[in-house]
Each structure stands twice: as structure tokens, then as C-alpha cells.
Amino acid sequence: MVYEFVDESHTLDENVLVVDFRFDSDVSQEQAIKIVDKIISYADNDNSTAQMTGHTPTLYAVSPFREEIADDK
């Protein structure tokens, strides 16, 4: 289910869709962002889809069951 509401704090005339992408626990934040950026670039190159005005990674929830990853910050 997707919840919809009017965000009265918007300063631009745009809609925002928040989407959760899920990755295996051995995928680092940097790798995940690169994967999502690649997905977005495919959508940007497809002129038959609606235009996006941008995307911003804001949160990366890490599994408590994962093994430590060397490049974690």
C-alpha cells in the first residue's frame, strides 16, 4: 500500500515518491547508490516515460545480521 498526502511544506511544484530498494546484506551503501543511479539513468534515457526531476538517497538501513563490510563508514 502506498500512502498519499499533500505536503504543504513543498517549495517546488513537484511530487515525491519514496521507494525502498532492497539488497543482499553484503551490498555496501556505495554499491547500492550506484545500482540505483544506473536504474534511474535507464529511465531518464527512455523518452516514453514521464520525466523525473531528480533523485536523492537519504537513508540506508543496514541489516543487523550482515557481516562487516570493509568499506563501511
C-alpha positions, -999 to +999 in steps of 0.1 A: +000+000+000+012+035-008+001+064+014-006+097-003-008+131+013-004+168+004+029+181+017+023+217+025+060+223+031+069+219-006+086+249-022+087+234-057+058+222-079+068+186-079+056+153-065+079+130-045+077+092-045+096+074-018+107+039-028+125+012-008+151-008-028+163-040-011+198-055-015+216-085-001+233-077+032+268-078+016+260-048-006+276-016+007+258+018+007+281+030-021+273-001-043+236+003-036+236+040-047+255+031-079+229+005-087+200+029-082+218+056-102+221+031-131+184+022-129+175+059-129+198+066-159+179+039-179+146+056-171+160+091-180+171+077-214+136+063-221+116+092-237+083+073-235+082+076-197+073+106-175+102+129-168+119+128-134+133+159-119+159+142-098+166+117-070+184+119-037+195+089-015+185+099+021+186+067+042+204+033+041+191+008+066+217-019+073+208-055+084+219-064+119+226-099+105+252-088+079+289-094+082+311-064+085+319-048+051+355-033+048+343-001+030+316+008+056+320+042+070 
